[in-house]
Amino acid sequence: MKISIITVVYNNERTIEDAINSVLAQDYADIEYVIIDGNSSDGTTSIIKKYQDQIEIFISESDKGLYDAMNKGVLASTGDVIGILNSDDLYQDKFVISDIAEQFKSNPVCDIIYGDLVYVDKDNVDKIVRKWKSKPYYPKFFEHGYVPPHPALFLKREVYEKAGLFDLNFRLAA
């Protein structure tokens, strides 16, 4: 099972390298790493290019914001499962993606997997600021506006094919 991880970034040279290393450190073998850069004008693209041989898809062009960039990543990716790790996010350990893959393999009818998230201080990742605790799934879960944070949410490609991409008419929650 191929898992595509999409990182979208715009002018974030401060944290992009940590996000990249977080993905590259994963112990799961079948990861397709996709980075969509909004045509950054700082040192972001130089940092990404240091890892270009380990990044399957790298697109750097202007876009219409976060959700347009995410849509580009979804369309460019080829994985069976898609996860989004933004440029200022990290995976907690090297087993996150293998744990996700195992859950999908153990539950073949499952289309979506999500989990808890820990928010850390931007200047000290060892300092926990707050925790986001996932809730049990129920029918109409997403229709009622409950959407887990991007780094804690993994969807089979078919979900995007059936439901569509992020709606660019919504700037904060597409």
Helices and strands as residue ranges (DSSP letters): E 3-9, H 16-24, E 31-37, H 44-49, G 52-54, E 57-60, H 66-76, E 81-84, H 96-106, E 112-114, E 117-121, E 124-132, G 150-152, E 153-156, H 157-163
